[in-house]
């Protein structure tokens, strides 16, 4: 039972409220699993949860003159951009752990399934559920402003994780330096490939992350004039990346390096494409294509150990969950922050007037440090 729901001392009108709220909380595991495996079925369960909570509210109204047993419904809403990526699956798994550590009462996460329009609907649903605060991973930096405006109109603080909005109010953006992702990947390739063609498999350019990584990689690569750049806009979609990479490699069989902006969605299709075209050779082989990724998921670490890819930049899924919840709790307590170093090894910067971002560290992982137990990709089960 949720710790914030009081035990029933005496039967009465408020017992019905407790029963419905308890039933609502018990949908956590079922709904989360459904979102991960069958987003449409998960959404049906979410709507059922909405109905359950609405019923509880009705009982509360009827019981207003009875004993005061109503549970605290100050819950935190959680909106996930997608659950098809191991990175976001790991982030999702960390949320209940850190919520428990911080004594936060969270609603079952909503999976927007890669659809910016659906994300706006999902955010509105969370507001209608009575969320006191929301942590969201925006899919579209501009489109999310509609949901942020709706939250602001109800005085509900929002923390953005992984992607910064270009408009709208958030209490904090929790994100690593995405320019550094592109730059670190470029420098690694530049140090290990003397000359030749380099492929950049990009994310969604409507996302500030996709733009930052792409721009930083391009700018850095200009410092290596012997390297030429080929680009694949894949919008965080593995099937799009695989199809485009197959065609590109047919026309350019002499590619020397690949930079994947998101290993969570691009790793498997990229390796499958190279394997199918008989172009996947281990590190150390003269025919090896140098591959650098982003995310830091366990699958990337295994690929590094096997010599299939060379490096990844570890995007901190654990810290995204931890500090996303930390900042929403702080916002609800009325705390504010200023630019400067934090007590957890990061730096808060001002992106725009009134818009702060906590830039969490994201280390480069290679064969030399892939077994480091401090990396979150080595701690997930």
N, C-alpha and C positions, 0 to 999 in steps of 0.2 A: 504493500500500500504506500502511496505517496506520503512522505513525512509531513507535508503541509495540510493534509486532510485529517481533521480530528477524529478520534474514535467516537463512536456513538455511545453515550452514556445511558440515554433513555430513548425508547421508541417515541416518535412523534413526527410532525411535519418535516423537520429538518433532516430526519433520517433519509428521506427520499432524495434530498439534495446530495447528501454524502454518497448514497448509492450511485447516483448518476455521475457524479464527478469521479468517483472511484472507477466506475465502468469506463468513463472517458479516458482516464489515465492508463487503464489496462490495455488500451488500443495501441500504446507506444510501439511495442515490438512488432505486432502484427502489421501496423501501418507502415513502419519503416521498412520492414522486409518486403512488403508489397510494392512500395515505391522503388526499391532497388531492383526488383525482378520484373514487376508488371506495373509501370507507371499509371496506366489507366485504371487498373483495379485498385491501386493505392489511392488514386484520387477519389474513387467511390467510397473507400473506407474513411477518407478524410472528411467527405461530405457527411457520412454517417456520424462521425465524431462531432461535427458542427451541430447536427440535430440533437445529439445526446446532451451537449452542453446547453443548447437552447432550452431543452426540456428542463434541465436543472434550474435554469434561470426562471422559468415559469413557476416551478415549485417554490422557488425562493420568494417570488412575489406573493404567492398564496399563503406562505408561512410567515409573512412579515410580523404577524401579531403573536407568533409562537416563540418558543425558546430560541436563543441566539446560538445556533450551531453551524451557521454558514461557513464554508471553507474559504480561505483566501484564494481568489482567482487571479492574483497578480502574476500572470504567466509570461514567459518569454517566447515569442514566436521565432521560428527558425526556417529560413528559406534557402534551399540548396539549388544551385544552378542546374545540376545534373547528377546522376549517380551511375553513369556508364563508365566513368573513369576511376581507376583504383585510387587516385589521389583524393577525389571527393568521397569515395567510399570510406577511406581512412579518416578523413575529416569528420564525416558523419559518425563514425564509431567513437571518436574522441569526445564528442559533444556531451553525452550523458555522464561520462567520467568527470569532466571538468565542471559540469553543472552541479553534480553532487558535491564536489570539493568546495564549491562556492555557495552551496545551499540555495541554488537557483531552481525555480520550478519551471520546467520547459515543456512546451507543447511538442507533439510528435513532428519532426521535420517534414517540410513540404518539398517535394521534388518537382521543380519547374521544367525538367526534362528538356533543357536546351532551348526553350521557347520564351523569348522576351515578353511577348504578349501574355502568355500564361503566367509568367512571373508577376506581372502587375495584378492579375486576377488573384493569384495566390497571396500576394501581400495584402490585398483588400480583404480576403477571407480571414487572414490572421488578425487584421484590425477588428473585423466583425466578431471574432472570437473573444475579443477583449484583451488582446496582448498589450502588456504595459511597455514592452520594448521589443524590438525585432533585430535579429542579426541576419544579414542577407549577403549572398555572393552574387552581385549583379551580373547579368548576362550581357546587357547592353548599357554602356556608360551613360548614354543620353536618355534612352527610353525609360530607365529606372526612375527618372525624375518625377514621373506621374505618381508612382507609388510613394516616393519620398514626400511629395507634396500632400498626399492623402494622410500620411502618418503625421506630418507636421501639423495639419489641421486638427488632429485629435491629440496633439501634444504627446505623441508617442515617439521616443527617441529611437534612432536606427543606427546601427554600426554596420559598415560595409566591409566585407572580407574579400580579399584577393583582387578586387577591381574597384577603382575609384570612380565615383560618378562625376560627370562633367557639369551637372546641374543638380540642384536640390540640396537639402540639409541633412548631414549625418553627424553624429556625435564624434565619430572617429573612423578613419579608414585603416584597416589592419592589412598590411601588404608588405611584401618584400620589394626591393628596388628592382623593377623589371628592366630598366635600362642596363643595370648591372648583369642581368641574365644574358642579354644579347651580347654585351661586351665580353663577358667571361667566356662564352661559347666561341666567339670570334677569335679571341686571343689564344685559346687552346688550339683551335684549328690552325691558326697562323703559325704557331710554334711547331706544329707537327706535320704540316703539309707545305712543301716548298713552293709548289705551283700547281695550277690546274683549276678545274671547275668545282665550285662549292654550291650545294643546294640548301636553300632555307625553306623548310616546311613551316609556313606561317599559321598563326591562329586567326581568329576573327578580327578584322581590322576595324569593326565597329566597337571593339573592346579596347580600352586604353592599354591593357596588357599586350594584346596583339600588336598594337601600334608601337608601344615602347620597345618591345623586344625586336621588332622588325627594323625600326629606325636605328637602334643602337648597333645591331649587327651590321647593317649596311654601312653606317658611319665608320665603324671600327675596321671593316674589311678594306676600306679605302687605304688604310695604312699598309696593306699587303698587296702591292700592285701586280704581283705574279698570280694572284688568285682572282678568278672571275666568278660572278654571282648569278645563279639561276634561282628563281623563286616559285613556290607553289602556295597560292592562297587556299587554305584548306578549312578555314572557319571552325577549327576544333573538331572536325569530323574525320574519323579514321578511314571510312570508305572513300571519301573524296581524296584524301592524301594518297591512298594506295593506287587509285586509278590514275591520278596525275603523275605520281612517281613512276609508275610502270611506263607510261608514254614518254616521260622525260628521259628515263634511262635507255629506252630503245633508241632515242635520237642522240643521246649523249652517253655512250657506254664507258667513256673515260672519266666519269665523275670521280673525284678524289675524296670528297667529304660531304657530310650531311649534318645540318643542324635542325633538330626537331624542337619546336617551341613548347610541346607538351607531350612528354613520354606517356602519360596516362592514356592518351587517345591515339598517339602516333607510333609508339614503340612496336606493338605487335604487327600492324599492317606494313610498317616499313621493313621489319625483319622478314616477314613472309614474302614481300615483294622481292627483296634481294635474294632470298633463298630460292624462290621460284625461277628467277632469272640467272641462277648460279653465279651470283655476285657477292655472296656472303662469305667472307674469309676472316679468320681470327686475327686479332692484333698480332703483329710480328710477321705475318705473311705479306710479301711484296704487293699482293693484289688487295690487301685489306683497305676498305673504305673507312676513313676516320668518321666516327659518329659521336656527336655530342647532343645531349637531351636536356630537358627541364622537367622537374617534378620531384625526383628523389624517392620514387616508389620502390618497393621490394623487387619488382620485376626488372627494373633498370639495374639495380644492384647485382642481380643474378646475371644479367646480360654483360655487365662489366666483368664479373668473375669469369665468365665463359669466353671473354675476349670478343664478343660480338659488337659491343659498343665500347667507347673509350672513356666517356665521362658524362656526368649529369650535374646540373645545379639543383641542390636539394631545396625545394620549396617547402617551408615548414608547416605541414598539415596539422601537426600537433599544436604548434604555437598559434596558428590561425584560429583553431577552436578555442584554445585557452584564453587568448587575449581578445578575441571577439566577444566572449562572454564577460571577461574582465571589464571591458570598456562599456558594455551595456549596463552592467551592474553599477559602474561608477556614474554613468549618465543618470540612472534612476535615483542615485543618491545625491545628485546635484554637483558632482565633481567636474571640474574642467581642467584642461591641460595646456601646456605651452610648448613651443618648439624647443628641442634640446635633447640631450641624452637621457635615456631611461635607466631604470634599475635592473633591466633584463637584457642588457647588451644590444639594444637597438637605439634608433634615433628618430625622434618625432620631427617632421618637417611640415612647413605650411605649403600646401599645394596651391591655394588661392585664399583670398580673405575669408576667414571663417571655416576653412576646410583643412583639417590636420590629418596627417598620415603617419602612423607608427611603422617605420620601415624595419622589418625584422631581418636578421641575418640569414643569408642563403649560401651555404658553402659549396664550393666545387668538389665533387666526389669523383675520384679516379681509382684505379686499381690499388694505389698506394694507401688510401684511407677508407676503402669501401667497407671494411669490417669494423669501423669505428662504432662502438656501442652507443655513442651519444647521438648518432643519426637516427631520426625517427623511423626511417625505412628499415632499420634493423631491430626495431622494438615491436612493430605490429605483428600480430599473430594471424 
